[in-house]
Amino acid sequence: TTYDKNGQAIAFGTLTNEMRASKILTSTTQGEISATKGGQKLLSFGMSCRLAKINSCGFGGIASVGPLNQSIGVSSEITNFVWEGSSNNGIIAMSAYTGALGALTLHKGSGDSWRIGGGTKVASLKGGFFETVDIEVLNVHGGLTLKDARADAAGSTGFDTRLGMMGGRVTQLSTRKTFAKFSTDATGSGSIDYSDASTGKIALFIILS
């Protein structure tokens, strides 16, 4: 159960995890999240990791966004991150999908990968991140930047396990013009401010408007 700063329950989820130990430790986690206990599934996700000197993970997630009458999805591969200490050269490759409400499906692929079906790929992004992991207090702090050369766009944000996302912005690569700024708390609740002076709501790290 996820609670906001006032102690109110705002999301309910289930998680399953399988770990296998050989020469390389592998971990696969799958989960679902609903806004009410036992209610309609809003978010499904999976993550598979290989844990060695250079750690790598694959992630996939799909969400039903009722206010927009559509489903959105993302799959990504993350390499060169650490469990403790600092990493300044992590790599991210990400694909984004959209489809009719409830149409997207999530499946485990080969290796660490996750596949999303039932929709259309709308973006391919590449970028990097840095992180500092404090294992004693279970906190990860850092920043990341993703670029979509085809759309002439970039997104960047700072992140912290306890604080959420801060200093997030969406910019145009060619002009460096800022089109939106966003932030959330640790539960993924926040807002995004667009350059036309309109504001959107963010819930569970998903932009709803």
Disulfide bonds with the S-S distance in Angstrom:
Cys49-Cys57 1.80
